[in-house]
Each structure stands twice: as C-alpha cells, then as structure tokens.
Amino acid sequence: MKSNSIKKLKDGVQCKVIGGTHSGKSGIVKDINTSKTGHVTITVLQKSGERFKTLAKNVEIRVGAERLK
C-alpha cells in the first residue's frame, strides 16, 4: 500500500491483502489503529465472518468493488 493510499483507508472500504500471512484474502476494513512504533494495523472482516489483523501496508483498496454484507 502506498503512503498516499493510507489516507483513503477508512472503516467500511473493501480491501484485498497483497502481502504477508493473509495474502490473497479480501474483506471489509473494520478497525484502524496506529501502534506506538507508528505502524498502521487494520482488522479485516471476511464475508464468512472471520476476522484477522494485518498491516495496512499489506493491503490495497478495491475501488468500485461491491461491499460484502
């Protein structure tokens, strides 16, 4: 994720994980946090109801994609 894309990151947007442990998974951003060290972490909610945490730099925002319900 590019630094200018972090500004577009907000709760409820569709995203796809492109790096890290959860690579290839997608879902809706539900929680955005900044750690003491400055890393931005997010919680992603998948369509199946499963949640996982990942670094914001490992995701890309999916523009124009249908949101999961």
DSSP file (Angstrom, degrees, kcal/mol; ACC not computed):
  #  RESIDUE AA STRUCTURE BP1 BP2  ACC     N-H-->O    O-->H-N    N-H-->O    O-->H-N    TCO  KAPPA ALPHA  PHI   PSI    X-CA   Y-CA   Z-CA
    1    1 A M              0   0    0      0, 0.0     2,-0.1     0, 0.0    59,-0.1   0.000 360.0 360.0 360.0 130.3    0.0    0.0    0.0
    2    2 A K    >>  -     0   0    0      1,-0.1     3,-1.3     2,-0.0     4,-1.0  -0.454 360.0-113.1 -78.9 154.1    1.4    3.4   -1.0
    3    3 A S  H 3> S+     0   0    0      1,-0.3     4,-0.6     2,-0.2     3,-0.5   0.826 117.3  54.2 -59.0 -34.0    1.6    6.1    1.7
    4    4 A N  H 34 S+     0   0    0      1,-0.2     4,-0.4     2,-0.2     3,-0.3   0.749 102.4  59.4 -73.2 -20.4   -1.0    8.2   -0.2
    5    5 A S  H X> S+     0   0    0     -3,-1.3     3,-0.7     1,-0.2     4,-0.7   0.749  90.7  69.1 -75.6 -24.4   -3.4    5.3   -0.1
    6    6 A I  H >< S+     0   0    0     -4,-1.0     3,-0.7    -3,-0.5    -1,-0.2   0.844  93.2  58.7 -62.5 -32.1   -3.3    5.2    3.7
    7    7 A K  T 3< S+     0   0    0     -4,-0.6    -1,-0.3    -3,-0.3    -2,-0.2   0.823 104.2  51.0 -65.1 -30.7   -5.2    8.4    3.6
    8    8 A K  T <4 S+     0   0    0     -3,-0.7     2,-0.4    -4,-0.4    -1,-0.2   0.602  87.2 106.5 -80.8 -13.2   -8.0    6.7    1.6
    9    9 A L    <<  +     0   0    0     -4,-0.7     2,-0.3    -3,-0.7    23,-0.0  -0.536  43.5 144.1 -73.0 123.7   -8.2    3.9    4.2
   10   10 A K    >   -     0   0    0     -2,-0.4     3,-1.6    21,-0.0    19,-0.2  -0.975  55.0 -70.4-153.6 163.8  -11.3    4.1    6.4
   11   11 A D  T 3  S+     0   0    0     -2,-0.3    19,-0.2     1,-0.2     3,-0.1  -0.284 113.8  25.2 -57.9 136.6  -13.8    1.8    8.0
   12   12 A G  T 3  S+     0   0    0     17,-3.5    -1,-0.2     1,-0.3     2,-0.2   0.338  86.1 127.7  95.1  -6.5  -16.1    0.1    5.6
   13   13 A V    <   -     0   0    0     -3,-1.6    16,-2.4    16,-0.2    -1,-0.3  -0.579  62.0-113.9 -85.4 149.8  -14.0    0.1    2.5
   14   14 A Q  E     +A   28   0A   0     48,-0.4    48,-2.4    -2,-0.2     2,-0.3  -0.594  42.3 175.1 -78.4 137.3  -13.3   -3.1    0.5
   15   15 A C  E     -AB  27  61A   0     12,-2.8    12,-2.2    -2,-0.3     2,-0.4  -0.959  24.5-147.6-142.4 161.7   -9.7   -4.2    0.5
   16   16 A K  E     -AB  26  60A   0     44,-2.4    44,-2.5    -2,-0.3     2,-0.5  -0.998  23.0-126.9-129.6 134.7   -7.5   -7.1   -0.7
   17   17 A V  E     + B   0  59A   0      8,-3.2     7,-2.8    -2,-0.4    42,-0.3  -0.702  28.5 174.0 -83.3 125.0   -4.4   -8.3    1.1
   18   18 A I        +     0   0    0     40,-3.1     2,-0.3    -2,-0.5    41,-0.2   0.403  61.1  27.1-112.2  -0.9   -1.4   -8.4   -1.2
   19   19 A G  S    S+     0   0    0     39,-1.2     3,-0.4     3,-0.0    -1,-0.1  -0.985  90.3  31.8-154.9 162.8    1.3   -9.3    1.2
   20   20 A G  S >  S-     0   0    0     -2,-0.3     3,-1.3     1,-0.2    34,-0.0  -0.359 104.0 -33.6  87.7-167.1    2.1  -11.0    4.5
   21   21 A T  T 3  S+     0   0    0      1,-0.3    -1,-0.2    -2,-0.1    33,-0.1   0.826 136.3  47.2 -61.0 -37.2    0.5  -14.0    6.1
   22   22 A H  T >  S+     0   0    0     -3,-0.4     3,-2.1    31,-0.1    -5,-0.3   0.089  78.6 155.7 -98.0  23.0   -3.0  -13.3    4.9
   23   23 A S  T <   +     0   0    0     -3,-1.3    -5,-0.2     1,-0.3     3,-0.1  -0.214  64.1  24.6 -53.9 133.7   -2.0  -12.7    1.2
   24   24 A G  T 3  S+     0   0    0     -7,-2.8    -1,-0.3     1,-0.4     2,-0.2   0.205  94.7 115.2  95.8 -15.0   -4.9  -13.3   -1.2
   25   25 A K    <   -     0   0    0     -3,-2.1    -8,-3.2    -8,-0.1    -1,-0.4  -0.509  43.6-169.5 -85.4 157.3   -7.7  -12.8    1.3
   26   26 A S  E     +A   16   0A   0    -10,-0.2    21,-0.3    -2,-0.2     2,-0.3  -0.941  20.2 119.9-142.2 165.2  -10.1   -9.9    1.0
   27   27 A G  E     -A   15   0A   0    -12,-2.2   -12,-2.8    -2,-0.3     2,-0.4  -0.971  56.9 -47.6 171.6-158.8  -12.8   -8.2    3.0
   28   28 A I  E     -AC  14  45A   0     17,-2.5    17,-2.8    -2,-0.3     2,-0.4  -0.885  47.6-119.0-110.2 135.2  -14.0   -5.0    4.7
   29   29 A V  E     + C   0  44A   0    -16,-2.4   -17,-3.5    -2,-0.4    15,-0.2  -0.575  39.2 165.2 -70.9 126.3  -11.8   -2.8    6.8
   30   30 A K  E     +     0   0A   0     13,-3.0     2,-0.4    -2,-0.4    -1,-0.2   0.657  58.6  24.5-117.4 -24.5  -13.4   -2.6   10.3
   31   31 A D  E     - C   0  43A   0     12,-0.9    12,-1.8   -21,-0.1     2,-0.5  -0.975  57.1-166.0-150.0 129.0  -10.8   -1.2   12.7
   32   32 A I  E     + C   0  42A   0     -2,-0.4     2,-0.3    10,-0.2    10,-0.2  -0.971  16.3 170.5-120.4 126.3   -7.7    1.0   12.1
   33   33 A N  E     - C   0  41A   0      8,-2.9     8,-2.8    -2,-0.5     2,-0.5  -0.954  25.7-145.2-133.1 151.6   -5.0    1.5   14.7
   34   34 A T  E     - C   0  40A   0     -2,-0.3     6,-0.2     6,-0.2     5,-0.0  -0.982  24.5-140.0-115.9 124.7   -1.6    3.1   14.9
   35   35 A S    >   -     0   0    0      4,-2.9     3,-1.6    -2,-0.5     0, 0.0  -0.189  29.3 -99.8 -76.9 172.2    0.9    1.3   17.1
   36   36 A K  T 3  S+     0   0    0      1,-0.3    -1,-0.1     2,-0.1    -2,-0.0   0.810 125.3  54.1 -60.5 -30.1    3.4    3.1   19.4
   37   37 A T  T 3  S-     0   0    0      2,-0.1    -1,-0.3     1,-0.0    -2,-0.0   0.501 122.4-105.9 -85.1  -3.6    6.1    2.4   16.7
   38   38 A G  S <  S+     0   0    0     -3,-1.6     2,-0.3     1,-0.3    -2,-0.1   0.430  72.3 139.4  97.7  -0.4    3.9    4.1   14.0
   39   39 A H        -     0   0    0     -5,-0.0    -4,-2.9     1,-0.0     2,-0.5  -0.605  48.5-133.8 -79.4 137.0    2.8    1.1   12.1
   40   40 A V  E     -C   34   0A   0     -2,-0.3    16,-3.0    -6,-0.2    17,-0.4  -0.806  25.1-172.8 -93.8 124.2   -0.8    1.2   10.9
   41   41 A T  E     -CD  33  55A   0     -8,-2.8    -8,-2.9    -2,-0.5     2,-0.3  -0.871   1.8-167.3-115.8 151.0   -2.8   -2.0   11.6
   42   42 A I  E     -CD  32  54A   0     12,-2.9    12,-2.3    -2,-0.3     2,-0.5  -0.950  19.4-132.9-133.6 154.9   -6.2   -2.9   10.4
   43   43 A T  E     -CD  31  53A   0    -12,-1.8   -13,-3.0    -2,-0.3   -12,-0.9  -0.935  24.0-156.2-103.6 130.8   -8.8   -5.6   11.2
   44   44 A V  E     -CD  29  52A   0      8,-3.2     8,-1.7    -2,-0.5     2,-0.6  -0.927   2.8-153.3-111.3 130.7  -10.4   -7.2    8.1
   45   45 A L  E     -CD  28  51A   0    -17,-2.8   -17,-2.5    -2,-0.5     6,-0.2  -0.914  14.8-151.8-104.1 117.5  -13.8   -8.8    8.2
   46   46 A Q    >   -     0   0    0      4,-3.0     3,-1.8    -2,-0.6   -19,-0.2  -0.402  29.0-107.0 -83.9 164.9  -14.3  -11.5    5.5
   47   47 A K  T 3  S+     0   0    0    -21,-0.3    -1,-0.1     1,-0.3   -20,-0.1   0.816 120.0  60.2 -59.4 -32.2  -17.6  -12.5    4.0
   48   48 A S  T 3  S-     0   0    0      2,-0.1    -1,-0.3     1,-0.1     3,-0.1   0.589 121.0-107.8 -72.9 -10.4  -17.5  -15.7    6.0
   49   49 A G  S <  S+     0   0    0     -3,-1.8     2,-0.2     1,-0.4    -2,-0.1   0.278  75.7 136.6  98.9  -9.3  -17.4  -13.7    9.3
   50   50 A E        -     0   0    0     -5,-0.1    -4,-3.0     1,-0.0    -1,-0.4  -0.483  38.3-156.5 -71.8 140.9  -13.8  -14.5   10.0
   51   51 A R  E     +D   45   0A   0     -6,-0.2     2,-0.3    -2,-0.2    -6,-0.2  -0.900  15.2 171.8-117.1 147.2  -11.7  -11.5   11.2
   52   52 A F  E     -D   44   0A   0     -8,-1.7    -8,-3.2    -2,-0.3     2,-0.4  -0.988  25.4-127.8-150.0 156.1   -7.9  -11.1   11.0
   53   53 A K  E     +D   43   0A   0     -2,-0.3     2,-0.3   -10,-0.2   -10,-0.2  -0.825  33.3 160.4-104.9 143.8   -5.4   -8.3   11.7
   54   54 A T  E     -D   42   0A   0    -12,-2.3   -12,-2.9    -2,-0.4     2,-0.3  -0.959  43.6 -87.2-151.8 166.2   -2.8   -7.2    9.2
   55   55 A L  E >   -D   41   0A   0     -2,-0.3     3,-1.8   -14,-0.2   -14,-0.3  -0.587  31.8-130.0 -78.5 141.2   -0.6   -4.2    8.5
   56   56 A A  G >  S+     0   0    0    -16,-3.0     3,-1.5     1,-0.3    -1,-0.1   0.790 105.9  65.8 -62.0 -28.6   -2.1   -1.5    6.3
   57   57 A K  G 3  S+     0   0    0    -17,-0.4    -1,-0.3     1,-0.3   -16,-0.1   0.688  95.6  59.7 -68.1 -15.5    1.0   -1.6    4.0
   58   58 A N  G <  S+     0   0    0     -3,-1.8   -40,-3.1   -39,-0.1   -39,-1.2   0.361  97.8  71.7 -93.0   4.7    0.0   -5.1    3.0
   59   59 A V  E <   -B   17   0A   0     -3,-1.5     2,-0.4   -42,-0.3   -42,-0.2  -0.846  60.3-153.1-121.6 157.2   -3.4   -4.2    1.6
   60   60 A E  E     -B   16   0A   0    -44,-2.5   -44,-2.4    -2,-0.3     2,-0.3  -0.981  26.3-118.5-124.2 143.3   -4.8   -2.4   -1.4
   61   61 A I  E     -B   15   0A   0     -2,-0.4     2,-0.8   -46,-0.2   -46,-0.3  -0.625  21.6-137.7 -80.4 133.2   -8.1   -0.7   -1.5
   62   62 A R    >   -     0   0    0    -48,-2.4     3,-0.6    -2,-0.3   -48,-0.4  -0.825  19.3-156.4 -96.3 108.3  -10.5   -2.1   -4.0
   63   63 A V  T 3  S+     0   0    0     -2,-0.8     3,-0.1     1,-0.2   -48,-0.0  -0.683  73.6   8.0 -87.4 132.7  -12.3    0.8   -5.8
   64   64 A G  T 3  S+     0   0    0     -2,-0.4    -1,-0.2     1,-0.3     2,-0.2   0.459  93.8 134.1  80.8   0.3  -15.6    0.2   -7.3
   65   65 A A    <   -     0   0    0     -3,-0.6    -1,-0.3   -51,-0.1   -51,-0.2  -0.530  64.4-101.0 -82.1 150.9  -15.9   -3.3   -5.9
   66   66 A E        -     0   0    0     -2,-0.2     2,-0.3    -3,-0.1    -1,-0.1  -0.439  39.1-119.2 -67.1 142.0  -19.2   -4.5   -4.3
   67   67 A R        -     0   0    0     -2,-0.1     2,-0.2     1,-0.1    -1,-0.1  -0.612  25.3-114.0 -83.1 143.8  -19.0   -4.4   -0.5
   68   68 A L              0   0    0     -2,-0.3    -1,-0.1     1,-0.1   -23,-0.0  -0.513 360.0 360.0 -74.3 144.7  -19.5   -7.6    1.4
   69   69 A K              0   0    0     -2,-0.2    -1,-0.1   -22,-0.0    -2,-0.0   0.400 360.0 360.0-106.8 360.0  -22.7   -7.7    3.5
